[in-house]
């Protein structure tokens, strides 16, 4: 037996205190296999030890929530017996080391989380953050990540319908790849992971186990340094063909009633799937590793328990149903093996070649996993008002802003994703939210991913509120009712009190916004230690929101549709230039505070806009966010190829902050002229601040009174050109 | 018109083809598994888009060896109609039911977007409801749709009016020779095309320009 030395303990990412606790729990020294199992189960990635205490504060319940956090994904009721299952998860560290495979397996992993619960995946989104465009690695990473997402998602035949791509130097050494999957299931046929009962067969299905990805979860729980490239062997390799087979085979098996519990083998593979299933079911699990389908010769118990080979699932079947299940997996040409049995001992027992390699209480891995109340320093939000240069020309600035890296069209990205397969994508990428039809019905699910990391850096609490509010707004802007979110909390090293302060404030901000907007958190993922050489990323709590519309024929899009419509701005414009795209791109300053978020106004304005769309009175809406009002108008004009004539009548705010400020809770609507007066009356009655700021015109221009005009052709060139031009520039490294 | 849709293990547009056929014919098509060696009694066989057997080798190369393709070949030899969409087109060239090959897109990237096509040939069971020279918009979604054949074959295809669809001038998404988007076999009962007509049979999804292809078949084969 391998002696457990302090070096070995350290290599496994466990502290001395944690190791002492393990010895107390076992009443002896662990075997190497047991040490490995503890190391992954107690890693930040699997145990959420730094965040669990704070995550408990999030609102997770609502009458329409079927399953909140704690399962593979969250589930909401969308009526008519249908359920929507979704989750977002990060694959940040692997994607930096090996962008194609890292991103591809991120997509595969989140899809398994969703179909393991009984859902057919119907849409994917990705929230991506890269380093500054001029950094020598950025182009290569963008290329690889986008290619990997497409390579996996396209083969699966699940449309990738949108997401986010941002650039900032804080991600130079640590990019973020957050993938979200949305699936559809029957509300009465949801599969959970609780392996209840003793004497039931534990079956292994999917790909064979190899040596790939061993200790991936531990890697994802450590900071990067310059030697991180050497970790390439811990990145898994994806095989979307096998995943497609696994998806179809699982759904076929799920149509029978043979399954007691099922869980995908994600991070920490066989270890976490068996431990979690036993833990939730209150049972024990005994595994015989000789039965595990193996891709490589002479694999040890340690390697098999820690392998993160992809495209595998673990299920517990009703006794006697093995043959029926095996037949389905043989049809799909997948491995199927009974590798164990559930017991009533509440212990995880691992046998290999006649030896007991591990025998430990399952609660030691789950309940006893450390929950830390790490010390934290509450952040000091920036508030200083920002100055701006009044001499800048508004229309020139619009061209700069609309063609800047964070604002330019993402067409180069989403055209590499099959976004129309499944023939239900009724709102394609490029709008406020994507909308996919619930197959065979007129209902639609609106999906959006949102966060503005520069706001979160200036004010983690307000920034996190803003992420939720923007999600709510994007879903409302297409006409859907926001129902629930999944969060993907990307932060730096939680052992630093100031980073822990960002995490706590971020979670508090999400909680406050979700409570105020009736927008519960039904699942999520934390990715910490996003640092390189001690430098943390901007705090990036990405929010993936899902909403429901009853009739996809009554849906709004951003594209202007008619000449002569009145342009109606809903919400208050104070001209908040702090942390704006304008300030960064035109004056090259990242300064000021995050825009404050008035959650009451968000809710009121959102509900008002949604009702206008639902009743069929308005079909053209855009939320006002990055780049402010003028960017929103330009995007609407470009999308519809119809011009805009705007002015600032009736405001005391200067033109630059009025048109480029990023005040929250705002929407721009293009309203048929004959409806405008009536809608204004209703807004007044509801006490909602609003203004008619112009009209749509035949001229192909964006024109602002007293400021001049710019042609749609010029705007479109700036907007469309940046991404392809950047990606085709010669590589610098 | 009675129809069948072939399902390879990683077909992923099989349901889309099924939905479109049901919408336009009023009847569910037969869904036929790749390991079957016989086809039901049908007028039309659809080889749908997707990745057949993963397509880690040349796209459609393994599918061309499957048992169901022997039956599809026999169906075509008896004069039955076959349409291969996207991966289905790749399978048809790998099976040599259509000439030429589909290589990786010229820019080496997967491309998903609506493209403008011109209808080049209306004397076929697949295209008679279109007007000759009509410009239509149908989405593509593929990484390997760059049609290649030697000059002699291309001349012959053109000379025999077997180019059914071309990408409109300036809108060739993949580098295909002579902007070819879809071709017919000699007997004109087999069509292969890269664009996805089944994705545009509903205005909500961005248009209805794919409808006429199915309506042509219904009119011819019913």
Interface residues (C-beta under 8 A of the other chain):
Chain A: X147 X150 X151 X154 X155 X156 X157 X239 X240 X241 X242 X244 X245 X248 X332 X333 X414 X415 X416 X417 X418 X419 X420 X421 X422 X423 X424 X425 X426 X428 X437 X439 X552 X553
Chain B: X9 X10 X11 X12 X13 X15 X16 X19 X20 X49 X50 X51 X53 X54 X55 X56 X109 X110 X111 X112 X113 X139 X141 X143 X196 X198 X199 X202 X204 X205 X206
